Amino acid sequence: MATVNLARALRGRRMTRRMVQLVIGLWLYGATMALLVESGLGLDPWDVFHEGLTHHLPLTFGQVVILVGAVLLLLWVPLRQRPGIGTVLNVVLIGIAVDVTLALLPTPDTLGVQVGFLLVGVVGNGIAGALYIGADLGTGPRDGLWTGIVRRTGRSVRLVRTSLEVTVLVVGFVLGGTVGVGTVLYALAIGPVVQLFLPLTQVRRPERPGASAPGPEPVNDVSR
């Protein structure tokens, strides 16, 4: 009985840590997105799309992020994707964090400050991604879309994900979203940054009786 109670207590503490890590990661993700927006030097494909929509809808950047996330969740239904608590919080918290941070940030008045915003935004975004990916509490709505399409169609991850991101990038650019050096830097750097920090943030499964040393939990290849 004592062993069972200890296991439950450990699971409870682990879930608490995962939830805290998830919330911190999502908020930081939104805050660093705001830095990239304010840098004016280019955004990742989905945020080019989000920014483009702000030019045509009476919504803030964060409200567009929330709206797009909610619409994408509806597209999960025919794909038979199941959201987790992390998926739901992803839709809401990132958008709120973007708007709050944009309201607090000064507008850069020199190229040096713009570059600083860009670099901190990219690295911080990677750290934030590692935090909430490591919590393993649900795929983000955007990545859940391509993983669902891959599962349902049998197409390669590379083909499906690249096709989606090129599509939203082109549409976002046509709508007025910012494409620039930051877009290229983000594409090249975000994967390595997440990979660097993920081993430090990934929650590990509890060791089971008779099992070998615990390995890391499975990680969804998620971003948003």
C-alpha positions as CSV (number, residue, x, y, z in Angstrom):
1,M,0.0,0.0,0.0
2,A,2.8,2.4,0.8
3,T,4.4,1.7,-2.5
4,V,1.1,2.4,-4.3
5,N,0.6,5.7,-2.4
6,L,4.2,6.7,-3.2
7,A,3.7,6.0,-6.9
8,R,0.5,8.1,-6.9
9,A,2.3,10.9,-5.2
10,L,5.1,10.8,-7.7
11,R,2.6,10.8,-10.6
12,G,0.8,13.8,-9.0
13,R,4.0,15.8,-8.7
14,R,5.1,14.8,-12.2
15,M,1.7,16.0,-13.6
16,T,2.0,19.3,-11.7
17,R,5.4,19.8,-13.1
18,R,4.2,19.0,-16.6
19,M,1.3,21.5,-16.3
20,V,3.5,24.3,-15.0
21,Q,6.1,23.6,-17.7
22,L,3.4,23.6,-20.3
23,V,1.9,27.0,-19.3
24,I,5.4,28.6,-19.0
25,G,6.4,27.2,-22.4
26,L,3.2,28.4,-24.1
27,W,3.4,31.9,-22.6
28,L,7.0,32.2,-23.5
29,Y,6.2,31.1,-27.0
30,G,3.7,33.8,-27.4
31,A,6.0,36.4,-25.9
32,T,8.8,35.5,-28.2
33,M,6.5,35.6,-31.2
34,A,5.7,39.2,-30.2
35,L,9.5,40.0,-30.3
36,L,9.6,38.6,-33.9
37,V,6.6,40.6,-34.9
38,E,8.1,43.8,-33.5
39,S,11.5,43.1,-35.1
40,G,9.9,43.6,-38.5
41,L,12.5,41.4,-40.1
42,G,10.4,38.4,-41.0
43,L,8.2,35.8,-39.4
44,D,7.8,32.0,-39.6
45,P,5.3,30.8,-42.2
46,W,2.3,30.5,-39.9
47,D,2.9,33.9,-38.4
48,V,3.3,35.5,-41.8
49,F,-0.2,34.1,-42.4
50,H,-1.5,35.4,-39.1
51,E,0.0,38.9,-39.7
52,G,-1.5,38.9,-43.2
53,L,-4.9,38.3,-41.8
54,T,-4.6,41.2,-39.3
55,H,-4.5,43.5,-42.3
56,H,-7.9,42.3,-43.4
57,L,-9.8,41.5,-40.2
58,P,-10.7,43.8,-37.3
59,L,-8.6,41.6,-34.9
60,T,-5.3,41.8,-33.1
61,F,-2.5,39.5,-33.9
62,G,-3.2,37.4,-30.9
63,Q,-6.9,37.2,-31.6
64,V,-6.0,36.0,-35.1
65,V,-3.7,33.3,-33.6
66,I,-6.6,32.1,-31.4
67,L,-9.1,32.2,-34.3
68,V,-6.9,30.2,-36.7
69,G,-6.1,27.7,-33.9
70,A,-9.8,27.2,-33.2
71,V,-10.6,26.7,-37.0
72,L,-7.7,24.2,-37.3
73,L,-9.1,22.2,-34.4
74,L,-12.4,21.8,-36.3
75,L,-10.3,20.3,-39.2
76,W,-9.1,17.7,-36.7
77,V,-12.6,16.2,-36.6
78,P,-12.5,14.5,-40.0
79,L,-8.9,13.5,-39.4
80,R,-9.9,11.8,-36.1
81,Q,-7.3,13.7,-34.2
82,R,-7.8,13.9,-30.4
83,P,-6.7,17.1,-28.6
84,G,-5.1,17.1,-25.2
85,I,-5.1,19.7,-22.5
86,G,-1.9,21.1,-24.1
87,T,-3.8,21.5,-27.4
88,V,-6.6,23.6,-25.9
89,L,-4.2,25.7,-23.8
90,N,-2.0,26.2,-26.9
91,V,-4.9,27.8,-28.8
92,V,-5.7,30.2,-26.0
93,L,-2.5,31.1,-24.1
94,I,-0.2,31.8,-27.0
95,G,-2.6,34.4,-28.5
96,I,-3.1,36.1,-25.2
97,A,0.7,36.2,-24.5
98,V,1.3,37.7,-28.0
99,D,-1.1,40.6,-27.4
100,V,0.0,41.3,-23.9
101,T,3.7,41.4,-24.9
102,L,3.0,43.5,-28.0
103,A,1.3,46.0,-25.7
104,L,4.3,46.2,-23.5
105,L,7.1,46.2,-26.1
106,P,8.6,49.4,-27.5
107,T,8.8,49.7,-31.2
108,P,12.4,49.3,-32.3
109,D,13.9,52.6,-33.6
110,T,17.2,51.2,-34.8
111,L,18.3,48.2,-36.8
112,G,20.4,46.9,-33.9
113,V,17.4,46.7,-31.7
114,Q,15.4,45.0,-34.5
115,V,18.2,42.4,-34.8
116,G,18.3,41.9,-31.0
117,F,14.5,41.3,-31.0
118,L,14.9,38.8,-33.8
119,L,17.7,36.8,-32.2
120,V,16.1,36.7,-28.8
121,G,12.8,35.9,-30.4
122,V,14.2,32.9,-32.3
123,V,16.2,31.5,-29.5
124,G,13.4,32.1,-26.9
125,N,10.9,30.6,-29.2
126,G,13.0,27.4,-29.5
127,I,13.3,27.2,-25.7
128,A,9.6,27.7,-25.3
129,G,8.9,25.0,-27.9
130,A,11.2,22.6,-26.0
131,L,9.3,23.4,-22.8
132,Y,5.9,22.6,-24.0
133,I,6.9,19.7,-26.3
134,G,8.7,18.2,-23.3
135,A,5.6,18.4,-21.2
136,D,4.0,16.0,-23.7
137,L,0.4,17.1,-23.0
138,G,-0.9,17.4,-26.5
139,T,0.0,18.5,-30.0
140,G,-0.5,22.1,-31.1
141,P,-3.4,22.7,-33.5
142,R,-1.2,23.5,-36.5
143,D,1.1,20.5,-36.2
144,G,-1.8,18.3,-35.3
145,L,-3.2,19.2,-38.7
146,W,-0.2,17.9,-40.6
147,T,0.3,14.8,-38.4
148,G,-3.4,14.0,-39.0
149,I,-3.0,14.3,-42.7
150,V,0.1,12.1,-42.7
151,R,-1.8,9.5,-40.7
152,R,-4.9,9.5,-42.9
153,T,-3.2,9.8,-46.3
154,G,0.1,7.9,-45.8
155,R,2.0,10.7,-47.4
156,S,5.5,11.6,-46.1
157,V,5.9,14.0,-43.3
158,R,8.3,16.1,-45.4
159,L,5.8,16.4,-48.2
160,V,2.7,17.2,-46.1
161,R,4.4,19.6,-43.7
162,T,6.4,21.5,-46.4
163,S,3.3,21.8,-48.6
164,L,1.2,23.3,-45.7
165,E,3.9,25.7,-44.6
166,V,4.7,26.9,-48.1
167,T,1.0,27.4,-48.7
168,V,0.4,29.5,-45.5
169,L,3.6,31.4,-46.2
170,V,2.6,32.3,-49.8
171,V,-1.0,33.2,-48.8
172,G,0.3,35.2,-45.8
173,F,2.7,37.1,-48.0
174,V,0.0,37.9,-50.5
175,L,-2.2,39.2,-47.6
176,G,0.6,41.5,-46.4
177,G,2.5,39.4,-43.9
178,T,6.2,40.1,-43.3
179,V,8.7,37.8,-45.1
180,G,12.4,38.6,-44.7
181,V,15.7,37.5,-43.2
182,G,14.0,36.5,-40.0
183,T,11.9,34.0,-42.0
184,V,15.0,32.3,-43.3
185,L,16.8,32.5,-39.9
186,Y,13.8,31.0,-38.1
187,A,13.6,28.1,-40.6
188,L,17.3,27.3,-40.2
189,A,17.6,27.8,-36.4
190,I,14.4,26.7,-34.7
191,G,14.9,23.0,-35.1
192,P,18.5,22.9,-33.7
193,V,17.5,25.2,-30.8
194,V,14.6,23.0,-29.8
195,Q,16.8,19.9,-30.2
196,L,19.4,21.4,-28.0
197,F,17.1,22.2,-25.1
198,L,14.6,19.3,-25.4
199,P,16.7,16.8,-23.4
200,L,16.7,19.3,-20.5
201,T,12.9,19.8,-20.5
202,Q,11.5,16.4,-21.5
203,V,9.5,14.8,-18.6
204,R,10.5,11.2,-18.1
205,R,8.2,8.3,-17.2
206,P,8.4,6.8,-13.8
207,E,10.4,3.6,-13.4
208,R,8.2,0.5,-13.3
209,P,9.0,-2.5,-11.1
210,G,11.2,-5.0,-13.1
211,A,11.9,-2.5,-15.9
212,S,15.2,-1.2,-17.0
213,A,16.1,2.4,-16.4
214,P,13.3,4.7,-17.6
215,G,13.7,6.3,-21.0
216,P,12.2,9.6,-22.1
217,E,8.5,9.9,-22.9
218,P,7.6,9.8,-26.5
219,V,7.6,13.3,-27.9
220,N,5.2,14.6,-30.6
221,D,7.1,16.4,-33.3
222,V,5.1,19.6,-32.5
223,S,5.6,23.3,-32.7
224,R,2.2,24.8,-32.7
